[in-house]
Amino acid sequence: MNSLFQDGITVGWLMGESFIVDHARRSVIPERLADILLTKDEDVINEESYYHLSHFTDALMTDQEIVELPKVWVVGGDGGMGDIGYQNMSKSSCKTGQHQGLMLDTQVYSNTGGQNSDSTPCSAAAT
């Protein structure tokens, strides 16, 4: 995706979330169900296990399952990621660690071509 606004980090975050859902449906949940069916003779699945499998989130994933997730990289300017998109960037970085961001010092808002970004240090600002 190519965006001059703060959308890039949000779209990257949502792509990462979709990877979690896809990975859970294709790999994690079937593996866990197979383990349950192969190891238990009685009380194959209880109400809590059923709920967790049918309402699966990344909070229920093991560290190894999280490591196996695809990584999402978002590259953007300091205006879109640091000034305008900071809230979304901070939310995405607090998640599972699969969302990575590279903020470039463009020294201006790319969509306006002239305004200095507040994320640009004063010494780096164009005169």
PEJO-V385809 format. One record per residue. N is the residue number from 0. PHI is phi in degrees with one decimal (none if undefined). PSI is psi in whole degrees, 0 to 359 (NA if undefined). BURIAL is 1 if it has 9 or more other ideal C-beta (glycine too) atoms within 8 Angstrom, else 0. Layout:
# PEJO-V385809
n | phi | psi | burial
N | PHI | PSI | BURIAL
N | PHI | PSI | BURIAL
This chain:
# PEJO-V385809
n | phi | psi | burial
0 | none | 142 | 0
1 | -121.5 | 118 | 0
2 | -139.3 | 138 | 1
3 | -89.6 | 358 | 0
4 | -111.7 | 195 | 1
5 | -80.0 | 5 | 1
6 | -69.2 | 333 | 1
7 | -55.1 | 311 | 1
8 | -66.7 | 325 | 1
9 | -68.5 | 316 | 1
10 | -64.4 | 318 | 1
11 | -60.7 | 319 | 1
12 | -62.2 | 314 | 1
13 | -67.7 | 326 | 0
14 | -62.3 | 317 | 1
15 | -61.8 | 319 | 1
16 | -63.4 | 321 | 0
17 | -67.4 | 328 | 0
18 | -63.5 | 322 | 1
19 | -62.5 | 312 | 1
20 | -62.6 | 314 | 0
21 | -63.9 | 315 | 0
22 | -62.9 | 320 | 1
23 | -64.5 | 315 | 1
24 | -69.1 | 324 | 0
25 | -88.6 | 334 | 0
26 | -128.3 | 301 | 1
27 | -64.7 | 307 | 1
28 | -64.3 | 314 | 1
29 | -59.9 | 322 | 0
30 | -64.6 | 317 | 0
31 | -67.1 | 319 | 1
32 | -63.4 | 318 | 1
33 | -61.8 | 317 | 0
34 | -61.1 | 317 | 0
35 | -62.9 | 313 | 1
36 | -68.1 | 327 | 0
37 | -84.0 | 338 | 0
38 | -104.4 | 340 | 0
39 | -107.8 | 138 | 0
40 | -99.5 | 325 | 0
41 | -123.6 | 160 | 0
42 | 45.2 | 58 | 0
43 | -54.2 | 314 | 0
44 | -142.7 | 132 | 0
45 | -97.2 | 177 | 0
46 | -62.6 | 319 | 0
47 | -66.6 | 315 | 0
48 | -62.2 | 318 | 1
49 | -61.1 | 316 | 1
50 | -61.3 | 314 | 0
51 | -63.6 | 321 | 1
52 | -71.6 | 327 | 1
53 | -87.4 | 345 | 0
54 | -125.4 | 52 | 0
55 | -71.9 | 136 | 1
56 | -134.6 | 171 | 0
57 | -66.5 | 340 | 0
58 | -65.8 | 339 | 0
59 | -93.5 | 359 | 0
60 | -82.4 | 147 | 1
61 | -79.2 | 167 | 0
62 | -59.5 | 320 | 0
63 | -65.0 | 320 | 0
64 | -64.9 | 324 | 1
65 | -69.6 | 321 | 1
66 | -62.2 | 327 | 0
67 | -75.5 | 349 | 0
68 | -68.2 | 146 | 1
69 | -64.8 | 150 | 0
70 | -95.0 | 148 | 0
71 | -116.9 | 124 | 1
72 | -109.3 | 132 | 0
73 | -120.6 | 128 | 1
74 | -116.3 | 130 | 0
75 | -159.7 | 173 | 1
76 | -81.5 | 165 | 1
77 | -68.3 | 334 | 1
78 | -69.4 | 308 | 1
79 | -71.9 | 327 | 1
80 | -97.9 | 328 | 1
81 | -95.2 | 314 | 1
82 | -83.9 | 294 | 1
83 | -77.4 | 318 | 0
84 | -96.2 | 16 | 1
85 | -60.8 | 318 | 1
86 | -60.6 | 314 | 0
87 | -67.7 | 324 | 1
88 | -66.0 | 319 | 1
89 | -67.5 | 324 | 0
90 | -64.8 | 316 | 1
91 | -68.8 | 328 | 1
92 | -77.8 | 345 | 0
93 | -86.2 | 356 | 0
94 | -81.2 | 215 | 1
95 | -73.2 | 353 | 1
96 | 93.1 | 3 | 0
97 | -87.8 | 350 | 1
98 | -98.9 | 121 | 1
99 | -117.4 | 143 | 0
100 | -130.2 | 139 | 1
101 | -120.2 | 111 | 0
102 | -98.5 | 122 | 1
103 | -96.5 | 141 | 0
104 | -83.9 | 94 | 1
105 | -89.6 | 348 | 1
106 | 68.9 | 357 | 1
107 | -148.4 | 164 | 1
108 | -74.5 | 121 | 1
109 | -66.2 | 332 | 1
110 | -79.2 | 340 | 0
111 | -105.5 | 333 | 0
112 | 80.0 | 0 | 0
113 | -143.4 | 336 | 0
114 | -78.2 | 136 | 0
115 | -72.3 | 144 | 0
116 | -82.2 | 142 | 1
117 | -68.1 | 341 | 0
118 | -78.8 | 346 | 1
119 | -79.3 | 126 | 1
120 | -60.9 | 149 | 0
121 | -56.7 | 321 | 0
122 | -68.8 | 340 | 0
123 | -95.8 | 351 | 0
124 | -68.3 | 141 | 1
125 | -71.8 | 145 | 0
126 | -104.8 | NA | 0
